[in-house]
């Protein structure tokens, strides 16, 4: 989540600089969207790891049973 929050907040702070004034809503929005993106990537990689590990275990069991 931290990996997502940091670029999200930086991006929205940059968008704030292009407008007149600071909007806290934009910073919070950037942090929230970055956190969600970070969670999606984290959960996706977590699931991919376990799917590939299970497939490798099944293949090794099948090879050992032959």
Residue, then its C-alpha position, 0 to 999 in steps of 0.5 A: x500500500x505504501x508503494x501505491x500511496x507515495x506515487x499517488x500522493x506525489x502525482x496529485x500534489x503535482x496537479x495541485x501545483x498546476x492549479x491555484x491553491x492547495x486542495x486537501x481533497x486531491x491529496x487524499x484522493x491521490x493517496x486513496x487511489x494509490x493505496x487501491x492500486x498498490x493493493x490490487x498489484x499486491x493481491x494479484x502478485x500474491x495469488x499468482x505466486x501461489x497458483x504457480x507454486x501449486x502448479x509446480x507441486x502438482x507437476x512434480x507429484x505427477x512426475x514422481x508418480x510415473 
